[in-house]
Amino acid sequence: MTHLPRRLPVVFLLSALAVVLGAAGCDTYHYYDIDLQFDTKAGMFTTATVGEAQYCRIVVSGADSHEIDLPDCALNTDNSNTTDVGIFEFATFADSGTLTFTVDAYTAITPTPQCLYGMGTTSIQASSTVTQKGTLVIEPDGTGCPNNPGS
C-alpha cells in the first residue's frame, strides 16, 4: 500500500523569554521535524478508521512550550485517509533540556474528553543541532464521541 504523506504547516515559536535570551547566546533556531503517525499495530487504526479523527492537538512542553492545532489531521492532501499524517516542524531557540511532544486526537472538531480517540507522546533532548527528527505515534485511547461523531 502506498500513500503520499503530506507536509504539515511549519510552526515557529518566538517566546518573549527566547527573545530576551537571544542576546545571551541562544539566538539560533533549532528545528524539530516530527513525523505524526497513527499506530496500526493495535488493530484499531487503519486507513479506513483514521478518517474519524477530526482534530489533533499537539502540546509542546519542557524546554519550551507551545500548542499546535491540526484540524482534519487524518486527511492527506488528496482527502484520503492515511495512517501517516505527515511531518510538522517545530522551531525554538531552546538548545538544552528536553522537549516533550504530546498529541491528543479527537473525533470532533471541538476537543472534549468524551471525544478522545487516541493519544501519544515523545521526548527529544534539545541540543545545538540545527535539525533533529522524531516520530510521534497516536495510539488508541478512547472510542471517540459516543453519539455525535464529527460534532
C-alpha positions, 0 to 999 in steps of 0.5 A: 500500500502506498500513500503520499504523506503530506507536509504539515504547516511549519510552526515557529515559536518566538517566546518573549523569554527566547527573545530576551535570551537571544542576546545571551547566546541562544539566538539560533533556531533549532528545528524539530521535524516530527513525523505524526503517525497513527499506530496500526499495530493495535488493530484499531487504526487503519486507513479506513478508521483514521478518517474519524479523527477530526482534530489533533492537538499537539502540546509542546512542553519542557524546554519550551512550550507551545500548542499546535492545532491540526484540524482534519489531521487524518486527511492527506492532501488528496482527502484520503485517509492515511495512517501517516499524517505527515511531518510538522516542524517545530522551531525554538531557540531552546538548545538544552533540556528536553522537549516533550511532544504530546498529541491528543486526537479527537473525533470532533472538531471541538476537543472534549474528553468524551471525544478522545480517540487516541493519544501519544507522546515523545521526548527529544533532548534539545541540543545545538543541532540545527535539525533533529527528527522524531516520530510521534505515534497516536495510539488508541485511547478512547472510542471517540464521541459516543453519539455525535461523531464529527460534532 
